[in-house]
Amino acid sequence: MNRVFHHISGRLSLRPPQAESLVHLARAIEAAPELLEHGKDASAVLATLKALFPTLEDFEREFPSLCFALATGVGKTRLMGAFIAYLHLAHGINNFFVLAPNLTIYNKLITDFTPNTPKYVFKGIGEFAINAPRVITGDNYDQQNISGGELFGEVRINIFNISKINSEVRGGKEPRIKRMREVLGDSYFNHLANLPDLVLLMDESHRYRAQAGMRAINELKPLFGLEVTATPFVESSRGPVPFRNVVMDYPLSRAMEDGFVKEPAVVTQRNFIAAAHTPEEIEKIKLEDGVRLHETTKVELLTYARENFVPPVKPFMLVIARDTTHAGQLKALIESDAFYEGRYAGKVIQVDSSRTGAEEEEMITRLLAVESVDEPTEIVIHVNMLKEGWDVTNLYTLVPLRAANARTLIEQSIGRGLRLPYGKRTGVAAVDRLNIVAHDKFQEIIDEANRGDSPIRLKQVILDAPSGDDNKVSVQVESGAAARLGLTGAPVVITGASSTDNGAEIPVPEPVFTTEAEKQAARVVMDVIGKYEVKRDLVPTSSALLKPEVQSALLAEVAERLKPLQGELLAGVDASAPALDLVAVVAKTTEIVVQQTIDIPRIAVVPTGEVTTGFRAFKLDVSQLHLQPGSHEIVGQMLRSNEQFTLAAEVGLKEKRPEDYIVHALVDFDDVDYFTHADLLYDLAGQMVQHLRGYLSEIDAISVLDRDRRLIAREIHAQMMAHFWEDATEYEVQVSRGFTELKPCNYTATAGQTAHHFRETVPDPGRIKQMLFGGFARCLYPLQKFDSDTERRFAILLERDAMKWIKPAKGQFQIYYKLGTAQPEYIPDFVAETDAAILMVETKARADIDTQEVQAKAAAAMRWCKYASDHAANVGTKPWKYLLLPHDEVDESKRLVDYLRFQPDESGSGNQPRAGTA
C-alpha cells in the first residue's frame, strides 16, 4: 500500500485532506480485505470498519459504502481519480461506475476523465499515459465493444447520470440501459451488475438518498461504494439528518482554516437603513455597490498578477434573481444607460431555462468560458443559486436578490464561490476574499455565521468539534556538535529516547564529555571557535581549526577565559575527581566541531562603483481599469474572523489638480524618489486621469481618485517595476567568512510529542509538518522536521550517500532573490557534502519547477554557488552545485550522484541533464 499510495499522492499532488482520504480507503481495505470479494458478509465488514472509523455507524445501502465528506473547493473529482488509480494499481480493479446527479456534473466528469483536458484527473499517472482508461458514458455505451477477452486488463470508467439508470423518473418506463442488447445477450445494466470487480463512485452522494435512487444503485451490486459530498446529510422535517457512513469528515470551516478556499465576507453600506428604501431601490443600490466592489477587485487581481508574475485572473459578479422574468429585468437594467451609463452592455449573461436554441447554446458557451480573461462576461445573472458542478475559481462578488433566510444565503452562496484561482491563498485580502453584498441581511448573516452550528464554525459535521487545546511548545534544536559533546539535554518535547515503529530505534549517542568541568570548558571552546569564523586569513575553512598554531591560539584564549573559575573548575568538583585536561578538551571539541560542520562561507555582492537606478518611460496599460464612483462608504465583515474592511475615501482632502491624488500616493513607495522621477510620475498620473475622464464625469473621476488613490498607485507602481533599471560601474564579491557556525533550528511541536525514526513510513503525509524525526547518523542536527514526505525520502538517500547533511535554518545562508518588488530570503531544502562537492538541493513538485518564484530562487542560488565555488578554488576546498529536483524523481533506487543531471543551467531556468559545476 505504501509504495502505491506515495506514487499516486506524489504524482497527483494531492492536498492533505485528499491524501488523508486515500489513506482511509487503503486502511479500510487492509483491515477488511473481504471488501474486494463478492458474496461477502456486509455486517461483518461493518463491524470491522466501525472499530477503525469512529464516525461509521452503518453503510446505509445494501452493499458496503463509505462516504468521504470534503468541503467544496478541496477537490472531490481529483480524489475520485486518486481512488480509481489506487484501486487499479494496488488491487487490480478494472471496472468503475461513476454516478452524476445532474447533466452539468455528468458533462464535467466526462471532460475531467478525458485525457488532454485542462483538469484531467490522471495527469501524472504514468501507467495511464499510454493506456488511458476507456471512458464509457450514458450516451455511447451501446456503441462500445465490451465483449471478448481482448479487453483483459483495460480500465473502464462508466460515467452515467442518475436519470439514465433510474426508471421511476421515467414514469415507470424501463430505461434504455436496462434493455436487452443482442451482442451481450443481456442488458448493459445487467452486464455491469455481473462484473466481479465493479466499484461504484457517487459524486454529490447526498443526491442519491431518495428511495428511487437508492433502489437503482443497489441493483448494480458493486463490490463497494465510495461516496463524495460536501453536505453529508439529508434534509427532513426535523432538520438535517447526518449520514451514518462517513469515514472522512473535512467540512468548510477546516478548509477555510487550512487556506484551501476563499474567506467569505458580507458587505453593506455604512449606516444603511433598509426601511428607508423601497425594495426596488435596495436592489439597485446592491447592484451598484456590487459593481464598485467588482471593479476594485479587478484592479487588485491585476496588480497582484503584475507584482508576483502570475497569470491574471478576470473576476466576475454573480447576481441571483427571483425568477426568469426578474432575471430579464435585471439584465435590461444593468445593460441600460441608467446603470453606470451603459458601461456593462454586452458584458452580462442571463443563465436560466428561458433560453432555447441558438440563444441557449451561446449562453452555455459564454458561461463555460467565464474564467477566460479573453471572454467579455463580467456579470452573470442566475435564477437559482450556483448549481453543483459549475466549478469556477473567479467568482468574487455575489449579489443575492431573491428572498432567503441568512442560513440559506450562507450555505448556498459561499459553497459555490470559494474556489481559489491560484489553488492557494495569496496573503492579499482582496484576492483571497468572496464578497456577499447583502445590505438588508447584513447583521442577520453575521449573527448566523457566528452560531456554533454554522458552516463557518463547524469543525466536524458528524462528531462534535475537537477541543483544539493541544499544548504547543517551541523547540530549539542545536547542531549535532553541541549534542555530541553533551552540552544540551534532550528537547523537552521528546518523552521517550527512541521510537520502535517499524522496528527502527532512534539511537541516542553517548556524549563525549560527562563531567561538569569538561562541559563548561567545551562551551567556552565552542564560543571561542565562533569568534574565529571572521578570521578568514587565519581560518579560511573549518578544518584549519585543527592546525597546531590555531590550536595553540585557541588553548591560550580558552585558558584565559577560564581563569576566574580555576579554583573549582580546573581542580574538579571534589578531591578524588581527575584534573581537567584542557589541551584534550580543546582538541576533542575542535575535532567534533569540524566533523559536525559543512563549510558555508558568508558571501556578499556589493557594488564598488557608482550605482544609478530609475524607471523608463512607458505607456500605462489601463484596459482593465474601470473603477466606479460611489457616494457612500462600503463596509464589509469577514464571516470567520469578524474583521472589518472599508471602501471609502482615505483622506478626503482636495488636491490642487487631479494628478496629485496619484503622485502623492506613488511617492510613498520606498523605491520612488519624487525629485528624480517627478516627470515620469506626472506623465503616468496624467495617463490615468485621462483614462478616468474617458468614461466618468469630472466629479466622478475626482471621487474615484480620492477614494482609490492608493489602489491606483499600487497598480501603476506594479507596472513601473517592469520598466525598472539599475546600473553600477562594477560589482565585487566579498567573502567575509570562510565558514559559519550552524544556527539552531526552531520548531513548534505538541508537548509530549515523540520523535519518529526518519525511515518510518508516514501513513498520513498530510500531517508530516507536525512531526519530528530523529535517528540520523549523518545529519548535523539530532532532530529535523520535513515539509513533505518527498523531503523525508530524500533524507533517506542523504543518510546513505552523503558524508554529512543539514536542512538549513533561517539566516544560515542569507541568499535573497528578486520577486516583484520584494527580496525575500531563500532557504534551500538541503545542503549535503559528498566526497567531491557540496550540494545545495531544492525539491519541488514537478508542476512548480517552471514557476516564476522557483526559477527566481534557482537563479539566486546558482549565483551564490558560483561565488562559493570560486572561493573554494582559492582555498582548496570542494565546489558547490545547485540541484533542483522534481518530487517524483526522489526514489531510493537512485544514487545521490544520479541527481547531478538536475542541475539548472546558468540562467537558473530549466533542468539540464549535465553535471558541470555551478
Sequence and secondary structure as in RCSB ss.txt:
>XXXX:A:sequence
MNRVFHHISGRLSLRPPQAESLVHLARAIEAAPELLEHGKDASAVLATLKALFPTLEDFEREFPSLCFALATGVG
KTRLMGAFIAYLHLAHGINNFFVLAPNLTIYNKLITDFTPNTPKYVFKGIGEFAINAPRVITGDNYDQQNISGGE
LFGEVRINIFNISKINSEVRGGKEPRIKRMREVLGDSYFNHLANLPDLVLLMDESHRYRAQAGMRAINELKPLFG
LEVTATPFVESSRGPVPFRNVVMDYPLSRAMEDGFVKEPAVVTQRNFIAAAHTPEEIEKIKLEDGVRLHETTKVE
LLTYARENFVPPVKPFMLVIARDTTHAGQLKALIESDAFYEGRYAGKVIQVDSSRTGAEEEEMITRLLAVESVDE
PTEIVIHVNMLKEGWDVTNLYTLVPLRAANARTLIEQSIGRGLRLPYGKRTGVAAVDRLNIVAHDKFQEIIDEAN
RGDSPIRLKQVILDAPSGDDNKVSVQVESGAAARLGLTGAPVVITGASSTDNGAEIPVPEPVFTTEAEKQAARVV
MDVIGKYEVKRDLVPTSSALLKPEVQSALLAEVAERLKPLQGELLAGVDASAPALDLVAVVAKTTEIVVQQTIDI
PRIAVVPTGEVTTGFRAFKLDVSQLHLQPGSHEIVGQMLRSNEQFTLAAEVGLKEKRPEDYIVHALVDFDDVDYF
THADLLYDLAGQMVQHLRGYLSEIDAISVLDRDRRLIAREIHAQMMAHFWEDATEYEVQVSRGFTELKPCNYTAT
AGQTAHHFRETVPDPGRIKQMLFGGFARCLYPLQKFDSDTERRFAILLERDAMKWIKPAKGQFQIYYKLGTAQPE
YIPDFVAETDAAILMVETKARADIDTQEVQAKAAAAMRWCKYASDHAANVGTKPWKYLLLPHDEVDESKRLVDYL
RFQPDESGSGNQPRAGTA
>XXXX:A:secstr
 HHHHHHHHHHTT  HHHHHHHHHHHHHHHH GGGGSTT  HHHHHHHHHHH TTB    SSS EEEEEE TTS 
HHHHHHHHHHHHHHHH   EEEEEESSHHHHHHHHHHTSTTSTT TTTT THHHHS  EEEETTTGGG    SGG
GTT  EEEEEEGGGT SGGGTT   GGGSEETTTTEEHHHHHHT TTEEEEEETGGGG SHHHHHHHHTT  SEE
EEEES  EE  TTS EE SBEEEEE HHHHHHTTSS EEEEEEETT  GGGS HHHHHHHHHHHHHHHHHHHHHH
HHHHHHHHT      EEEEE SSHHHHHHHHHHHTSTTTGGGTTTTSEEEESTT  HHHHHHHHHHHHTTT TTS
   EEEESSS  TT   S EEEEEE S   HHHHHHHHHHHH   TTSS  S TTTTEEEEE GGGHHHHHHHHT
STTSTTT S SSS        EEEEEE  HHHHHHT S   TT  SS   GGG        S  SHHHHHHHHHH
HHHHHHGGG TTT SSGGGGGSHHHHHHHHHHHHHHHGGGHHHHTT SSTTS    HHHHHHHHHHHHHHT    
 EEEEEE S EEEEE       TT      SS EEEEETTT  EEEES SS    SSHHHHHHHHHTTSTT  HH
HHHHHHHHHHHHHHHHHHHHS HHHHHHHHHHHHHHHHHHHHHHHHTTEEEEES EEEEEEES      EEEEEE
TT   EETTS  S GGGGGG  EE  SSBSSS B  SSHHHHHHHHHHHHH SEEE   TTSS EE  BTTB  E
E  SEEEE SS EEEEEEE GGGTTSHHHHHHHHHHHHHHHHHHHHHHHHT   EEEEEEEGGG  TTS GGGGG
GGEE TTS SEES     
